[in-house]
């Protein structure tokens, strides 16, 4: 069963925001529910007490960023 498109968009937006916060070392601002959801998707993992993007998460992030740029160019 395929997920509705709006769920994919919401997940990608959550991943984009999470990656931004992680890059600025502000993981404490990420909602627990978001962390749990992204860990369940295997896009985030805990390593040494720190949140990290997984290889799969990095791949999804690159695709989400490309989609966002395409949408900005089309606007």
N, C-alpha and C positions, 0 to 999 in steps of 0.2 A: 504494500500500500504506500503510495507516494504522499509525502507531506505537502500540505498546502503551501503555495509560493510565499505567502506572507510570513510563514514560520521560517522559511529559509532566509528571507530578507532580515527578519528580526535576529536570527542567529548570527548572520554575517555582520550586522550592525553591532551586536554585542561583542563579537570577536574583534572588530576594528577598534571599538572603544577600549576593550580590555588590553589589546596590544599597545595602544597609545599610552594607557596608564602604566603598563609594565615598563615601557621604554623610558618613562619619566620617573621610574622607581616610586610609584604611588599605588602599589597593589592593595594597600589598605582601603582604598576608595572603591574597589570592585565589590559589588554586592555578592554575598554568599551564594545566593540563588544562581547568579550568573556563573560563578566559579564552579558550582556543582554541575550545572548544565554543560559547561564547556569541558569539564573533566569527563563527564559521562559520554560526550561526543568524541573523546580522545583528542581534543584540540589543545588542551592544557594538561599539565602534569605537575606534581609536586616533586622537587629535587632539592635535597638538602634544606628543607624548610622554606624554599622559595618557589613561586609559581613560574613555570616556563612553558613556552609554546612547544608543542610536539612537532615532529616533522610533518605530520598530517595537518596540524594547525597552521604551520607556516605556509603550506601549500594552499590551504583554503584562504588564508589571509592575502596571499598574492593575488588569487583569483578575485576576491572581494574588492581589493584595491583597484585592480584593472577594470572591474565592472563599474566602480564608482567613478573612475576617470572617464570611461566611455560615456557614462550618463552625463557627466559635466560637459564633455565636448559636444554632445548631442543637444544640450539645452540652449 
